[in-house]
Amino acid sequence: MHRVVIVGAGFAGLSAARALVGKPVEVTIVDQRNFHTFQPLLYEVATAGLDSGDVAYPIRAIFGKADNVTFRFATVTGVDWDRREVELDGHAPLPFDSVVVASGATARYFGIPGASEFAFPLYTLTDARRLRDHVLRRLEQADSDPALAPGGPLTFVVVGGGPTGVEVAGALAELLDVAVRHDGFTFERATGRIILVDGLPRLLTPFKESGAAYAAKTLEGRGVELRLGRMVKSVTDACVNLDDGSEIPTRTVVWAGGVTVDGTLASRLDAATGANGRLAVNDDLSLEGRDGAFAVGDAAAVPWGPDSDHPGETCPQLAQVAIQSGKHAAGQVLLRIDGKPTEAFRYKDKGIMATIGRRAAITELPHGPAIHGTLGWLAWLALHILYLIGFRNKIIVLVNWSWRYLSWGSGPRLIVGEEPDEDEDAAGHGTTLLG
Ligand SMILES: Cc1cc2nc3c(=O)[nH]c(=O)nc-3n(C[C@H](O)[C@H](O)[C@H](O)COP(=O)(O)OP(=O)(O)OC[C@H]3O[C@@H](n4cnc5c(N)ncnc54)[C@H](O)[C@@H]3O)c2cc1C
């Protein structure tokens, strides 16, 4: 039986594996986590809107009934291209006939001093839970001593004005509203500041100008301060410094500044790289110069493909690109087994979306109108529920969102870490940040 190893169970790896269920191949999915993460909703976990289990799903449960798919819980350290083996940390290597690299990306800090040390990335479930604990601790800290507020416990700086930054900023504003209105916190809502910083002069660059203007107006209407056209120069344990010389005292910097494959498996594969260091692939998504190997999703410089809207360009790092490229790579594996020629990938653009919070979102269809406001928000809700993995998660998220919408009620505002997070000094007064 032809052995296929799929590295990574994100959108791309899952999509590849699903396309191979029931086919005459033996599939092994390897992931360093035993669950799939629905990254587009991580910001909801970070801002106590949803719980961790609502946006993650065990990989074994997804493929439990598929006879030809197995899961290996391990970290891939490299690929031995001569021996045709995937190398694992602490396990015997996995031999393959075909391999699909779908190892994703990681947060990008642009070498800004202090950013990787003191800012909170939002890329994994662990990141989201850590940020939630930290934010909730800041609220408790400000409540216990409101005099601390000018020092920054209630100032949240979000770096990056793309969809993730906009979503986080909007959700933090709602969290502060709900905390003051329903949780009995005694500090003034006005002492809580959310500041969104971006080096570009407008928000949401992939979106139309009208969508960016709508997002800016809505965020400002919800109390978010925008510092656009301002670069972050450095992040310290107590402040963010901007290129206009200003300093923002803060205990919380959320990093939504983009992603990179630097430092991930893709950069250690001894394979050619393309746009932004992503793995260079041919039209059919095969890895250049590596027989029987494919790269997909965020890890790869996936081409839009011939006859697409942007021939010759590289696709953005989006869930739809990952899903479509993963499925395409699986199809190419089967074509090769049948001795047939492979086919070029062509990305089908289904549009882009971003939400700013309750009843406010932007949905832009590729050749249709841009939808802002409640209708855009409903479209955003429906699509996210549709793409969530697992029936249970779809139902739970639907119920949670409906409940919160109707009642302005509670999300899981739980500090679950056993220990105080690193940014608290021994006395718990938070005089240092992230230690
Ligand atoms: C906060 C956030 C919000 C987003 N919001 C949106 C959105 O609203 N809409 C949208 O379209 N896109 C969004 N994206 C982008 C989208 O989530 C990604 O494009 C998509 O997840 C990429 O899928 P992937 O399978 O390539 O990588 P990932 O989903 O990152 O999956 C990679 C997998 O590989 C595993 N892995 C990595 N290295 C190893 C290793 N060495 N060994 C074993 N396993 C390994 C990881 O554990 C992970 O499970 C968002 C991303 C983030 C971070």
Ligand as a Chemical Component Dictionary entry (heavy atoms), coordinates in Angstrom:
data_LIG
# 
_chem_comp.id                   LIG 
_chem_comp.type                 NON-POLYMER 
_chem_comp.pdbx_formal_charge   0 
_chem_comp.three_letter_code    LIG 
# 
loop_
_chem_comp_atom.comp_id 
_chem_comp_atom.atom_id 
_chem_comp_atom.alt_atom_id 
_chem_comp_atom.type_symbol 
_chem_comp_atom.charge 
_chem_comp_atom.model_Cartn_x 
_chem_comp_atom.model_Cartn_y 
_chem_comp_atom.model_Cartn_z 
_chem_comp_atom.pdbx_ordinal 
LIG C1  C1  C 0 -5.451  34.269 15.254 1  
LIG C2  C2  C 0 -5.688  33.867 13.821 2  
LIG C3  C3  C 0 -6.887  34.207 13.212 3  
LIG C4  C4  C 0 -7.137  33.836 11.895 4  
LIG N1  N1  N 0 -8.323  34.178 11.318 5  
LIG C5  C5  C 0 -8.580  33.790 10.062 6  
LIG C6  C6  C 0 -9.833  34.077 9.463  7  
LIG O1  O1  O 0 -10.698 34.707 10.075 8  
LIG N2  N2  N 0 -10.063 33.640 8.192  9  
LIG C7  C7  C 0 -9.113  32.935 7.493  10 
LIG O2  O2  O 0 -9.363  32.538 6.350  11 
LIG N3  N3  N 0 -7.916  32.662 8.029  12 
LIG C8  C8  C 0 -7.630  33.058 9.294  13 
LIG N4  N4  N 0 -6.427  32.768 9.853  14 
LIG C9  C9  C 0 -5.440  32.048 9.046  15 
LIG C10 C10 C 0 -5.746  30.564 9.023  16 
LIG O3  O3  O 0 -6.077  30.125 10.313 17 
LIG C11 C11 C 0 -4.532  29.828 8.496  18 
LIG O4  O4  O 0 -4.292  30.285 7.169  19 
LIG C12 C12 C 0 -4.717  28.336 8.497  20 
LIG O5  O5  O 0 -4.940  27.857 9.800  21 
LIG C13 C13 C 0 -3.500  27.639 7.915  22 
LIG O6  O6  O 0 -3.716  26.268 7.978  23 
LIG P1  P1  P 0 -2.478  25.278 7.940  24 
LIG O7  O7  O 0 -3.050  23.924 7.982  25 
LIG O8  O8  O 0 -1.578  25.624 6.808  26 
LIG O9  O9  O 0 -1.651  25.602 9.246  27 
LIG P2  P2  P 0 -2.079  25.470 10.854 28 
LIG O10 O10 O 0 -3.540  25.634 10.933 29 
LIG O11 O11 O 0 -1.178  26.402 11.493 30 
LIG O12 O12 O 0 -1.717  23.984 11.148 31 
LIG C14 C14 C 0 -0.400  23.522 11.221 32 
LIG C15 C15 C 0 -0.373  22.270 12.070 33 
LIG O13 O13 O 0 0.926   21.721 11.985 34 
LIG C16 C16 C 0 1.343   21.309 13.265 35 
LIG N5  N5  N 0 2.810   21.344 13.274 36 
LIG C17 C17 C 0 3.598   22.406 13.038 37 
LIG N6  N6  N 0 4.876   22.061 13.118 38 
LIG C18 C18 C 0 4.905   20.759 13.429 39 
LIG C19 C19 C 0 5.956   19.828 13.667 40 
LIG N7  N7  N 0 7.246   20.178 13.579 41 
LIG N8  N8  N 0 5.625   18.557 13.995 42 
LIG C20 C20 C 0 4.323   18.174 14.085 43 
LIG N9  N9  N 0 3.304   19.020 13.867 44 
LIG C21 C21 C 0 3.593   20.292 13.538 45 
LIG C22 C22 C 0 0.699   22.316 14.204 46 
LIG O14 O14 O 0 0.587   21.787 15.514 47 
LIG C23 C23 C 0 -0.648  22.538 13.545 48 
LIG O15 O15 O 0 -1.618  21.649 14.018 49 
LIG C24 C24 C 0 -6.145  33.124 11.165 50 
LIG C25 C25 C 0 -4.943  32.775 11.782 51 
LIG C26 C26 C 0 -4.709  33.134 13.091 52 
LIG C27 C27 C 0 -3.409  32.754 13.748 53 
# 
loop_
_chem_comp_bond.comp_id 
_chem_comp_bond.atom_id_1 
_chem_comp_bond.atom_id_2 
_chem_comp_bond.value_order 
_chem_comp_bond.pdbx_ordinal 
LIG C1  C2  SING 1  
LIG C2  C3  SING 2  
LIG C2  C26 DOUB 3  
LIG C3  C4  DOUB 4  
LIG C4  N1  SING 5  
LIG C4  C24 SING 6  
LIG N1  C5  DOUB 7  
LIG C5  C6  SING 8  
LIG C5  C8  SING 9  
LIG C6  O1  DOUB 10 
LIG C6  N2  SING 11 
LIG N2  C7  SING 12 
LIG C7  O2  DOUB 13 
LIG C7  N3  SING 14 
LIG N3  C8  DOUB 15 
LIG C8  N4  SING 16 
LIG N4  C9  SING 17 
LIG N4  C24 SING 18 
LIG C9  C10 SING 19 
LIG C10 O3  SING 20 
LIG C10 C11 SING 21 
LIG C11 O4  SING 22 
LIG C11 C12 SING 23 
LIG C12 O5  SING 24 
LIG C12 C13 SING 25 
LIG C13 O6  SING 26 
LIG O6  P1  SING 27 
LIG P1  O7  DOUB 28 
LIG P1  O8  SING 29 
LIG P1  O9  SING 30 
LIG O9  P2  SING 31 
LIG P2  O10 DOUB 32 
LIG P2  O11 SING 33 
LIG P2  O12 SING 34 
LIG O12 C14 SING 35 
LIG C14 C15 SING 36 
LIG C15 O13 SING 37 
LIG C15 C23 SING 38 
LIG O13 C16 SING 39 
LIG C16 N5  SING 40 
LIG C16 C22 SING 41 
LIG N5  C17 SING 42 
LIG N5  C21 SING 43 
LIG C17 N6  DOUB 44 
LIG N6  C18 SING 45 
LIG C18 C19 SING 46 
LIG C18 C21 DOUB 47 
LIG C19 N7  SING 48 
LIG C19 N8  DOUB 49 
LIG N8  C20 SING 50 
LIG C20 N9  DOUB 51 
LIG N9  C21 SING 52 
LIG C22 O14 SING 53 
LIG C22 C23 SING 54 
LIG C23 O15 SING 55 
LIG C24 C25 DOUB 56 
LIG C25 C26 SING 57 
LIG C26 C27 SING 58 
# 
